[in-house]
Amino acid sequence: MNITHVVENLNRGGLERMVLDLVRLQQRQGHHCQVVCLYEAGALAHELDAVGIPVVACNKGPGLDLRALARARRAIDRHDTDILHTHNAVAHYQSVLAACGLDVLRVLNTRHGMGAGQRTGRKEWLYRRSLLRTDMVVTVCEAARRNGVEKGMLPSSITRVVPNGIAVDRFTPASTDMRERLLTLLGLDRRARLIGNVGRLNWTKDQAGLIRAFRQVYRQHPEAALVLIGDGELRNDLEHCALAEGVRDAVHFLGDRNDVRELLRGLDLFVLSSVSEGYSMALLEACAVALPIVATDVGGNGEIIRDGHTGLLVEAGNPDALAQRMLSLLQDPQRASAFGQAARAWVEHHASIEAMADRYQRLYQDAEQHACA
């Protein structure tokens, strides 16, 4: 098949990483793929360039940008696209508009988060209109499918679930060598207990709540350090939060990194403090590294972490409860290790990139049959 994926850009993030892994696997399976970026190409585009997969940047401006739509239309047409696979709402309705009148009848959209909190808003209105020319909508977890259908954002008849997957074989368990390298990077001695979080520094990830929880951990374990991997609009606010909580010297902001997979292997504990989540790629990666995990019970997190078996779940927005769960694993290394091993086994069997690609392949074929009918 000739497959065109459309995203806003290929900057660092869970959605973008999933698209890159999926496109590379589809190309190896014999499909002809390209990625169209509505805005800039993004920091990860070079990874596709390196393996000969075209990336087209449309450089969209604010509002209705006819030039950007024309660039997207040319890219879709020149690729002789069989499957138009878009990611999230804006990329979808822009792509449907760009492809109007072209011989592309198989259109599939993936919603990577939990969706908008309500049906109102111009973007959601445009998105719902574009579903009239959509063969299938995919959510990345059952919680997101249920939320979208119940709130009238997604039609149940064409909505399916395909959980995200990762290239599990690229991940190896945490190691002493990597831990020592990370300690050296942070300027810490070997007694430090490294608690990590990966994600954009924005309100949905609630790193502020994590910092407040960490303050309680730090009081009992002054050798503990909190490692925040990622960047975003709240970095300054979070640095001030750490200062106000009296833990600024123990909170390490590593910013945007291209070695996240290696950094994970140096941690003692992974914590996901989100107040909203779809099907977290960062959480899957932490599982693949066999890390003990504490995660908030939002979105698809509970579909990845089985509380008391592959990790611990806690209600969102409750720093006290989060701190107690973190302390329980720091104080019981044997239990923490058992959780990590169980998480690795789960991700190997249920969350591989190959399993995800196979599910999409079946949906592409279903969409094709629907279009022919």
Contacts in CASP RR format, 6 or more apart in sequence:
PFRMAT RR
TARGET T0000
AUTHOR 0000-0000-0000
METHOD contacts of the structure
MODEL  1
MNITHVVENLNRGGLERMVLDLVRLQQRQGHHCQVVCLYEAGALAHELDA
VGIPVVACNKGPGLDLRALARARRAIDRHDTDILHTHNAVAHYQSVLAAC
GLDVLRVLNTRHGMGAGQRTGRKEWLYRRSLLRTDMVVTVCEAARRNGVE
KGMLPSSITRVVPNGIAVDRFTPASTDMRERLLTLLGLDRRARLIGNVGR
LNWTKDQAGLIRAFRQVYRQHPEAALVLIGDGELRNDLEHCALAEGVRDA
VHFLGDRNDVRELLRGLDLFVLSSVSEGYSMALLEACAVALPIVATDVGG
NGEIIRDGHTGLLVEAGNPDALAQRMLSLLQDPQRASAFGQAARAWVEHH
ASIEAMADRYQRLYQDAEQHACA
1 31 0 8 1.000
1 32 0 8 1.000
1 82 0 8 1.000
1 83 0 8 1.000
1 364 0 8 1.000
2 31 0 8 1.000
2 32 0 8 1.000
2 79 0 8 1.000
2 80 0 8 1.000
2 81 0 8 1.000
2 82 0 8 1.000
2 83 0 8 1.000
3 23 0 8 1.000
3 26 0 8 1.000
3 31 0 8 1.000
3 32 0 8 1.000
3 33 0 8 1.000
3 34 0 8 1.000
3 81 0 8 1.000
3 82 0 8 1.000
3 83 0 8 1.000
3 85 0 8 1.000
3 364 0 8 1.000
4 33 0 8 1.000
4 34 0 8 1.000
4 35 0 8 1.000
4 36 0 8 1.000
4 75 0 8 1.000
4 76 0 8 1.000
4 79 0 8 1.000
4 81 0 8 1.000
4 83 0 8 1.000
4 84 0 8 1.000
4 85 0 8 1.000
5 19 0 8 1.000
5 22 0 8 1.000
5 23 0 8 1.000
5 33 0 8 1.000
5 34 0 8 1.000
5 35 0 8 1.000
5 36 0 8 1.000
5 85 0 8 1.000
5 86 0 8 1.000
5 87 0 8 1.000
6 35 0 8 1.000
6 36 0 8 1.000
6 37 0 8 1.000
6 38 0 8 1.000
6 72 0 8 1.000
6 84 0 8 1.000
6 85 0 8 1.000
6 86 0 8 1.000
6 87 0 8 1.000
6 91 0 8 1.000
6 92 0 8 1.000
6 94 0 8 1.000
6 95 0 8 1.000
7 15 0 8 1.000
7 16 0 8 1.000
7 19 0 8 1.000
7 35 0 8 1.000
7 36 0 8 1.000
7 37 0 8 1.000
7 38 0 8 1.000
7 86 0 8 1.000
7 87 0 8 1.000
7 88 0 8 1.000
7 91 0 8 1.000
8 37 0 8 1.000
8 38 0 8 1.000
8 39 0 8 1.000
8 87 0 8 1.000
8 88 0 8 1.000
8 90 0 8 1.000
8 91 0 8 1.000
9 16 0 8 1.000
9 37 0 8 1.000
9 38 0 8 1.000
9 39 0 8 1.000
9 40 0 8 1.000
9 41 0 8 1.000
9 42 0 8 1.000
9 57 0 8 1.000
10 16 0 8 1.000
10 19 0 8 1.000
10 20 0 8 1.000
10 35 0 8 1.000
10 37 0 8 1.000
10 41 0 8 1.000
10 42 0 8 1.000
10 43 0 8 1.000
10 44 0 8 1.000
10 45 0 8 1.000
10 48 0 8 1.000
10 55 0 8 1.000
11 40 0 8 1.000
11 42 0 8 1.000
11 43 0 8 1.000
11 44 0 8 1.000
12 43 0 8 1.000
12 44 0 8 1.000
12 230 0 8 1.000
12 256 0 8 1.000
12 258 0 8 1.000
13 199 0 8 1.000
13 200 0 8 1.000
13 281 0 8 1.000
14 112 0 8 1.000
14 280 0 8 1.000
14 281 0 8 1.000
14 282 0 8 1.000
15 87 0 8 1.000
15 88 0 8 1.000
15 112 0 8 1.000
15 281 0 8 1.000
16 44 0 8 1.000
17 44 0 8 1.000
17 281 0 8 1.000
18 112 0 8 1.000
18 164 0 8 1.000
18 165 0 8 1.000
18 166 0 8 1.000
18 281 0 8 1.000
18 356 0 8 1.000
19 35 0 8 1.000
19 87 0 8 1.000
20 44 0 8 1.000
20 47 0 8 1.000
20 48 0 8 1.000
21 165 0 8 1.000
21 166 0 8 1.000
21 167 0 8 1.000
21 353 0 8 1.000
22 353 0 8 1.000
22 356 0 8 1.000
22 357 0 8 1.000
22 360 0 8 1.000
23 33 0 8 1.000
23 35 0 8 1.000
23 48 0 8 1.000
23 53 0 8 1.000
24 48 0 8 1.000
24 51 0 8 1.000
24 53 0 8 1.000
25 353 0 8 1.000
25 354 0 8 1.000
25 357 0 8 1.000
26 33 0 8 1.000
26 357 0 8 1.000
27 33 0 8 1.000
27 51 0 8 1.000
27 53 0 8 1.000
29 357 0 8 1.000
32 79 0 8 1.000
33 53 0 8 1.000
34 53 0 8 1.000
34 54 0 8 1.000
34 55 0 8 1.000
34 56 0 8 1.000
34 75 0 8 1.000
34 79 0 8 1.000
35 45 0 8 1.000
35 48 0 8 1.000
35 53 0 8 1.000
35 54 0 8 1.000
35 55 0 8 1.000
35 56 0 8 1.000
36 55 0 8 1.000
36 56 0 8 1.000
36 58 0 8 1.000
36 72 0 8 1.000
36 75 0 8 1.000
36 76 0 8 1.000
36 95 0 8 1.000
37 45 0 8 1.000
37 55 0 8 1.000
37 56 0 8 1.000
37 57 0 8 1.000
37 58 0 8 1.000
38 58 0 8 1.000
38 60 0 8 1.000
38 68 0 8 1.000
38 72 0 8 1.000
38 90 0 8 1.000
38 91 0 8 1.000
38 94 0 8 1.000
39 57 0 8 1.000
39 58 0 8 1.000
39 59 0 8 1.000
39 60 0 8 1.000
39 61 0 8 1.000
40 57 0 8 1.000
40 59 0 8 1.000
41 55 0 8 1.000
41 57 0 8 1.000
42 57 0 8 1.000
43 256 0 8 1.000
45 55 0 8 1.000
45 57 0 8 1.000
48 54 0 8 1.000
48 55 0 8 1.000
49 55 0 8 1.000
54 79 0 8 1.000
56 71 0 8 1.000
56 72 0 8 1.000
56 75 0 8 1.000
58 65 0 8 1.000
58 68 0 8 1.000
58 69 0 8 1.000
58 71 0 8 1.000
58 72 0 8 1.000
58 75 0 8 1.000
59 68 0 8 1.000
59 71 0 8 1.000
60 68 0 8 1.000
60 94 0 8 1.000
61 68 0 8 1.000
68 94 0 8 1.000
69 94 0 8 1.000
69 97 0 8 1.000
69 98 0 8 1.000
70 98 0 8 1.000
72 94 0 8 1.000
72 95 0 8 1.000
72 98 0 8 1.000
72 99 0 8 1.000
73 98 0 8 1.000
73 99 0 8 1.000
73 102 0 8 1.000
76 84 0 8 1.000
76 95 0 8 1.000
76 98 0 8 1.000
76 99 0 8 1.000
76 102 0 8 1.000
76 104 0 8 1.000
77 102 0 8 1.000
81 99 0 8 1.000
81 102 0 8 1.000
81 104 0 8 1.000
82 104 0 8 1.000
82 106 0 8 1.000
82 368 0 8 1.000
83 106 0 8 1.000
83 108 0 8 1.000
83 364 0 8 1.000
83 367 0 8 1.000
83 368 0 8 1.000
84 95 0 8 1.000
84 99 0 8 1.000
84 104 0 8 1.000
84 106 0 8 1.000
84 107 0 8 1.000
84 108 0 8 1.000
85 108 0 8 1.000
85 109 0 8 1.000
85 110 0 8 1.000
85 360 0 8 1.000
85 364 0 8 1.000
86 92 0 8 1.000
86 95 0 8 1.000
86 96 0 8 1.000
86 107 0 8 1.000
86 108 0 8 1.000
86 109 0 8 1.000
86 110 0 8 1.000
87 109 0 8 1.000
87 110 0 8 1.000
87 112 0 8 1.000
88 109 0 8 1.000
88 110 0 8 1.000
88 111 0 8 1.000
88 112 0 8 1.000
88 113 0 8 1.000
89 111 0 8 1.000
89 115 0 8 1.000
89 116 0 8 1.000
89 123 0 8 1.000
89 124 0 8 1.000
89 126 0 8 1.000
89 127 0 8 1.000
90 123 0 8 1.000
90 127 0 8 1.000
92 109 0 8 1.000
92 127 0 8 1.000
92 130 0 8 1.000
92 134 0 8 1.000
93 123 0 8 1.000
93 126 0 8 1.000
93 127 0 8 1.000
93 129 0 8 1.000
93 130 0 8 1.000
95 107 0 8 1.000
96 107 0 8 1.000
96 130 0 8 1.000
96 133 0 8 1.000
96 134 0 8 1.000
97 130 0 8 1.000
99 107 0 8 1.000
100 133 0 8 1.000
105 135 0 8 1.000
105 371 0 8 1.000
106 135 0 8 1.000
106 364 0 8 1.000
106 367 0 8 1.000
106 368 0 8 1.000
106 371 0 8 1.000
107 133 0 8 1.000
107 134 0 8 1.000
107 135 0 8 1.000
107 136 0 8 1.000
107 367 0 8 1.000
108 134 0 8 1.000
108 135 0 8 1.000
108 136 0 8 1.000
108 137 0 8 1.000
108 138 0 8 1.000
108 360 0 8 1.000
108 363 0 8 1.000
108 364 0 8 1.000
108 367 0 8 1.000
109 131 0 8 1.000
109 134 0 8 1.000
109 136 0 8 1.000
109 137 0 8 1.000
109 138 0 8 1.000
110 137 0 8 1.000
110 138 0 8 1.000
110 139 0 8 1.000
110 140 0 8 1.000
110 162 0 8 1.000
111 137 0 8 1.000
111 138 0 8 1.000
111 139 0 8 1.000
111 140 0 8 1.000
111 144 0 8 1.000
111 154 0 8 1.000
112 140 0 8 1.000
112 164 0 8 1.000
112 278 0 8 1.000
112 279 0 8 1.000
113 139 0 8 1.000
113 140 0 8 1.000
113 144 0 8 1.000
113 276 0 8 1.000
113 277 0 8 1.000
113 278 0 8 1.000
113 279 0 8 1.000
114 143 0 8 1.000
114 144 0 8 1.000
114 147 0 8 1.000
114 276 0 8 1.000
114 277 0 8 1.000
114 278 0 8 1.000
114 298 0 8 1.000
114 299 0 8 1.000
115 144 0 8 1.000
115 147 0 8 1.000
115 148 0 8 1.000
115 153 0 8 1.000
116 123 0 8 1.000
116 124 0 8 1.000
116 153 0 8 1.000
117 151 0 8 1.000
118 151 0 8 1.000
119 128 0 8 1.000
119 151 0 8 1.000
119 152 0 8 1.000
119 153 0 8 1.000
124 153 0 8 1.000
127 153 0 8 1.000
128 153 0 8 1.000
131 137 0 8 1.000
131 154 0 8 1.000
131 155 0 8 1.000
131 158 0 8 1.000
134 158 0 8 1.000
135 158 0 8 1.000
135 367 0 8 1.000
135 370 0 8 1.000
135 371 0 8 1.000
136 158 0 8 1.000
136 159 0 8 1.000
136 160 0 8 1.000
136 363 0 8 1.000
136 366 0 8 1.000
136 367 0 8 1.000
136 370 0 8 1.000
137 154 0 8 1.000
137 155 0 8 1.000
137 158 0 8 1.000
137 159 0 8 1.000
137 160 0 8 1.000
138 159 0 8 1.000
138 160 0 8 1.000
138 161 0 8 1.000
138 162 0 8 1.000
138 360 0 8 1.000
138 363 0 8 1.000
139 145 0 8 1.000
139 148 0 8 1.000
139 154 0 8 1.000
139 159 0 8 1.000
139 160 0 8 1.000
139 161 0 8 1.000
139 162 0 8 1.000
140 161 0 8 1.000
140 162 0 8 1.000
140 163 0 8 1.000
140 164 0 8 1.000
140 278 0 8 1.000
140 279 0 8 1.000
140 300 0 8 1.000
141 161 0 8 1.000
141 163 0 8 1.000
141 278 0 8 1.000
141 279 0 8 1.000
141 299 0 8 1.000
141 300 0 8 1.000
141 303 0 8 1.000
142 161 0 8 1.000
142 300 0 8 1.000
142 303 0 8 1.000
143 278 0 8 1.000
143 299 0 8 1.000
143 300 0 8 1.000
143 302 0 8 1.000
143 303 0 8 1.000
144 161 0 8 1.000
144 278 0 8 1.000
144 279 0 8 1.000
144 299 0 8 1.000
144 300 0 8 1.000
145 154 0 8 1.000
145 159 0 8 1.000
145 160 0 8 1.000
145 161 0 8 1.000
148 154 0 8 1.000
148 159 0 8 1.000
149 155 0 8 1.000
149 156 0 8 1.000
149 159 0 8 1.000
160 363 0 8 1.000
162 356 0 8 1.000
162 359 0 8 1.000
162 360 0 8 1.000
162 363 0 8 1.000
163 279 0 8 1.000
163 303 0 8 1.000
163 350 0 8 1.000
163 351 0 8 1.000
163 356 0 8 1.000
164 279 0 8 1.000
164 281 0 8 1.000
164 284 0 8 1.000
164 351 0 8 1.000
164 356 0 8 1.000
165 281 0 8 1.000
165 284 0 8 1.000
165 351 0 8 1.000
165 352 0 8 1.000
165 353 0 8 1.000
165 355 0 8 1.000
165 356 0 8 1.000
166 281 0 8 1.000
166 284 0 8 1.000
166 285 0 8 1.000
166 288 0 8 1.000
166 347 0 8 1.000
166 351 0 8 1.000
166 352 0 8 1.000
166 353 0 8 1.000
167 352 0 8 1.000
167 353 0 8 1.000
168 288 0 8 1.000
168 347 0 8 1.000
168 348 0 8 1.000
168 351 0 8 1.000
168 352 0 8 1.000
168 353 0 8 1.000
170 261 0 8 1.000
171 261 0 8 1.000
171 264 0 8 1.000
171 285 0 8 1.000
171 288 0 8 1.000
171 289 0 8 1.000
172 265 0 8 1.000
172 289 0 8 1.000
173 265 0 8 1.000
173 289 0 8 1.000
173 290 0 8 1.000
173 344 0 8 1.000
174 264 0 8 1.000
174 265 0 8 1.000
174 266 0 8 1.000
174 267 0 8 1.000
174 268 0 8 1.000
174 289 0 8 1.000
174 290 0 8 1.000
174 291 0 8 1.000
175 265 0 8 1.000
175 266 0 8 1.000
178 262 0 8 1.000
178 263 0 8 1.000
178 265 0 8 1.000
178 266 0 8 1.000
179 194 0 8 1.000
179 265 0 8 1.000
179 266 0 8 1.000
179 267 0 8 1.000
179 268 0 8 1.000
180 190 0 8 1.000
181 266 0 8 1.000
182 194 0 8 1.000
182 227 0 8 1.000
182 263 0 8 1.000
182 266 0 8 1.000
182 267 0 8 1.000
183 189 0 8 1.000
183 190 0 8 1.000
183 192 0 8 1.000
183 194 0 8 1.000
186 192 0 8 1.000
186 194 0 8 1.000
186 225 0 8 1.000
186 227 0 8 1.000
186 252 0 8 1.000
188 194 0 8 1.000
188 225 0 8 1.000
191 223 0 8 1.000
192 223 0 8 1.000
192 224 0 8 1.000
192 225 0 8 1.000
193 221 0 8 1.000
193 223 0 8 1.000
193 224 0 8 1.000
193 225 0 8 1.000
193 268 0 8 1.000
193 269 0 8 1.000
193 330 0 8 1.000
194 224 0 8 1.000
194 225 0 8 1.000
194 227 0 8 1.000
194 266 0 8 1.000
194 267 0 8 1.000
194 268 0 8 1.000
194 269 0 8 1.000
195 214 0 8 1.000
195 217 0 8 1.000
195 224 0 8 1.000
195 225 0 8 1.000
195 226 0 8 1.000
195 227 0 8 1.000
195 267 0 8 1.000
195 268 0 8 1.000
195 269 0 8 1.000
195 270 0 8 1.000
195 271 0 8 1.000
195 326 0 8 1.000
195 330 0 8 1.000
196 226 0 8 1.000
196 227 0 8 1.000
196 228 0 8 1.000
196 229 0 8 1.000
196 267 0 8 1.000
196 269 0 8 1.000
196 270 0 8 1.000
196 271 0 8 1.000
197 205 0 8 1.000
197 207 0 8 1.000
197 210 0 8 1.000
197 226 0 8 1.000
197 227 0 8 1.000
197 228 0 8 1.000
197 229 0 8 1.000
197 270 0 8 1.000
197 271 0 8 1.000
197 272 0 8 1.000
197 273 0 8 1.000
198 229 0 8 1.000
198 230 0 8 1.000
198 260 0 8 1.000
198 264 0 8 1.000
198 270 0 8 1.000
198 282 0 8 1.000
198 285 0 8 1.000
198 286 0 8 1.000
199 205 0 8 1.000
199 229 0 8 1.000
199 230 0 8 1.000
199 282 0 8 1.000
200 230 0 8 1.000
200 231 0 8 1.000
200 232 0 8 1.000
201 207 0 8 1.000
201 228 0 8 1.000
201 230 0 8 1.000
201 231 0 8 1.000
201 232 0 8 1.000
201 233 0 8 1.000
201 234 0 8 1.000
201 235 0 8 1.000
201 238 0 8 1.000
202 232 0 8 1.000
202 233 0 8 1.000
202 234 0 8 1.000
203 234 0 8 1.000
203 275 0 8 1.000
204 274 0 8 1.000
204 275 0 8 1.000
204 276 0 8 1.000
204 277 0 8 1.000
205 272 0 8 1.000
205 273 0 8 1.000
205 274 0 8 1.000
205 275 0 8 1.000
206 273 0 8 1.000
206 274 0 8 1.000
206 275 0 8 1.000
206 296 0 8 1.000
206 316 0 8 1.000
206 317 0 8 1.000
207 228 0 8 1.000
207 234 0 8 1.000
207 238 0 8 1.000
207 273 0 8 1.000
208 234 0 8 1.000
208 237 0 8 1.000
208 238 0 8 1.000
208 241 0 8 1.000
209 273 0 8 1.000
209 317 0 8 1.000
209 319 0 8 1.000
209 322 0 8 1.000
210 226 0 8 1.000
210 271 0 8 1.000
210 273 0 8 1.000
210 319 0 8 1.000
210 322 0 8 1.000
211 226 0 8 1.000
211 238 0 8 1.000
211 241 0 8 1.000
211 242 0 8 1.000
211 245 0 8 1.000
211 247 0 8 1.000
211 251 0 8 1.000
212 241 0 8 1.000
212 245 0 8 1.000
212 319 0 8 1.000
213 271 0 8 1.000
213 273 0 8 1.000
213 319 0 8 1.000
213 320 0 8 1.000
213 322 0 8 1.000
213 323 0 8 1.000
213 326 0 8 1.000
214 224 0 8 1.000
214 226 0 8 1.000
214 245 0 8 1.000
214 247 0 8 1.000
214 250 0 8 1.000
214 251 0 8 1.000
214 323 0 8 1.000
214 326 0 8 1.000
215 245 0 8 1.000
215 246 0 8 1.000
215 247 0 8 1.000
215 323 0 8 1.000
216 319 0 8 1.000
216 320 0 8 1.000
216 323 0 8 1.000
216 327 0 8 1.000
217 224 0 8 1.000
217 323 0 8 1.000
217 326 0 8 1.000
217 327 0 8 1.000
217 330 0 8 1.000
218 224 0 8 1.000
218 247 0 8 1.000
218 250 0 8 1.000
220 327 0 8 1.000
221 327 0 8 1.000
221 330 0 8 1.000
224 250 0 8 1.000
224 330 0 8 1.000
225 250 0 8 1.000
225 251 0 8 1.000
225 252 0 8 1.000
226 247 0 8 1.000
226 250 0 8 1.000
226 251 0 8 1.000
226 252 0 8 1.000
227 252 0 8 1.000
227 254 0 8 1.000
227 263 0 8 1.000
227 267 0 8 1.000
228 238 0 8 1.000
228 251 0 8 1.000
228 252 0 8 1.000
228 253 0 8 1.000
228 254 0 8 1.000
228 255 0 8 1.000
229 254 0 8 1.000
229 255 0 8 1.000
229 257 0 8 1.000
229 260 0 8 1.000
229 263 0 8 1.000
230 254 0 8 1.000
230 255 0 8 1.000
230 256 0 8 1.000
230 257 0 8 1.000
231 255 0 8 1.000
231 256 0 8 1.000
235 253 0 8 1.000
235 255 0 8 1.000
238 253 0 8 1.000
239 248 0 8 1.000
239 251 0 8 1.000
239 253 0 8 1.000
242 248 0 8 1.000
242 251 0 8 1.000
254 263 0 8 1.000
257 263 0 8 1.000
260 285 0 8 1.000
261 285 0 8 1.000
261 289 0 8 1.000
264 270 0 8 1.000
264 285 0 8 1.000
264 286 0 8 1.000
264 289 0 8 1.000
264 291 0 8 1.000
265 289 0 8 1.000
267 289 0 8 1.000
267 291 0 8 1.000
268 292 0 8 1.000
268 330 0 8 1.000
268 336 0 8 1.000
269 291 0 8 1.000
269 292 0 8 1.000
269 293 0 8 1.000
269 294 0 8 1.000
269 326 0 8 1.000
269 329 0 8 1.000
269 330 0 8 1.000
269 336 0 8 1.000
270 283 0 8 1.000
270 286 0 8 1.000
270 289 0 8 1.000
270 291 0 8 1.000
270 292 0 8 1.000
270 293 0 8 1.000
270 294 0 8 1.000
271 293 0 8 1.000
271 294 0 8 1.000
271 295 0 8 1.000
271 322 0 8 1.000
271 326 0 8 1.000
272 280 0 8 1.000
272 282 0 8 1.000
272 283 0 8 1.000
272 286 0 8 1.000
272 293 0 8 1.000
272 294 0 8 1.000
272 295 0 8 1.000
272 296 0 8 1.000
272 301 0 8 1.000
273 296 0 8 1.000
273 316 0 8 1.000
273 317 0 8 1.000
273 322 0 8 1.000
274 280 0 8 1.000
274 295 0 8 1.000
274 296 0 8 1.000
274 298 0 8 1.000
274 301 0 8 1.000
274 316 0 8 1.000
275 296 0 8 1.000
275 298 0 8 1.000
275 316 0 8 1.000
275 317 0 8 1.000
276 298 0 8 1.000
276 299 0 8 1.000
277 283 0 8 1.000
277 296 0 8 1.000
277 298 0 8 1.000
277 299 0 8 1.000
277 300 0 8 1.000
277 301 0 8 1.000
278 299 0 8 1.000
278 300 0 8 1.000
279 299 0 8 1.000
279 300 0 8 1.000
279 303 0 8 1.000
279 304 0 8 1.000
280 295 0 8 1.000
280 300 0 8 1.000
280 301 0 8 1.000
280 304 0 8 1.000
283 293 0 8 1.000
283 295 0 8 1.000
283 301 0 8 1.000
283 304 0 8 1.000
283 305 0 8 1.000
284 304 0 8 1.000
284 347 0 8 1.000
284 351 0 8 1.000
286 293 0 8 1.000
286 343 0 8 1.000
287 293 0 8 1.000
287 304 0 8 1.000
287 310 0 8 1.000
287 340 0 8 1.000
287 343 0 8 1.000
287 344 0 8 1.000
287 346 0 8 1.000
287 347 0 8 1.000
287 351 0 8 1.000
288 344 0 8 1.000
288 347 0 8 1.000
288 348 0 8 1.000
289 344 0 8 1.000
290 340 0 8 1.000
290 341 0 8 1.000
290 343 0 8 1.000
290 344 0 8 1.000
291 340 0 8 1.000
291 343 0 8 1.000
292 311 0 8 1.000
292 329 0 8 1.000
292 335 0 8 1.000
292 336 0 8 1.000
292 337 0 8 1.000
292 339 0 8 1.000
292 340 0 8 1.000
293 305 0 8 1.000
293 310 0 8 1.000
293 311 0 8 1.000
293 312 0 8 1.000
293 339 0 8 1.000
293 340 0 8 1.000
293 343 0 8 1.000
294 311 0 8 1.000
294 312 0 8 1.000
294 313 0 8 1.000
294 314 0 8 1.000
294 322 0 8 1.000
294 325 0 8 1.000
294 326 0 8 1.000
294 329 0 8 1.000
295 301 0 8 1.000
295 302 0 8 1.000
295 304 0 8 1.000
295 305 0 8 1.000
295 311 0 8 1.000
295 312 0 8 1.000
295 313 0 8 1.000
295 314 0 8 1.000
296 313 0 8 1.000
296 314 0 8 1.000
296 315 0 8 1.000
296 316 0 8 1.000
296 317 0 8 1.000
296 322 0 8 1.000
297 307 0 8 1.000
297 313 0 8 1.000
297 314 0 8 1.000
297 315 0 8 1.000
297 316 0 8 1.000
298 316 0 8 1.000
301 313 0 8 1.000
302 313 0 8 1.000
304 310 0 8 1.000
304 346 0 8 1.000
304 351 0 8 1.000
305 311 0 8 1.000
305 312 0 8 1.000
305 313 0 8 1.000
305 343 0 8 1.000
306 346 0 8 1.000
307 313 0 8 1.000
308 339 0 8 1.000
309 339 0 8 1.000
309 342 0 8 1.000
310 339 0 8 1.000
310 340 0 8 1.000
310 342 0 8 1.000
310 343 0 8 1.000
310 346 0 8 1.000
311 339 0 8 1.000
311 340 0 8 1.000
311 342 0 8 1.000
311 343 0 8 1.000
312 325 0 8 1.000
312 328 0 8 1.000
312 329 0 8 1.000
312 339 0 8 1.000
314 321 0 8 1.000
314 322 0 8 1.000
314 325 0 8 1.000
315 321 0 8 1.000
328 335 0 8 1.000
329 335 0 8 1.000
329 336 0 8 1.000
329 339 0 8 1.000
330 336 0 8 1.000
END
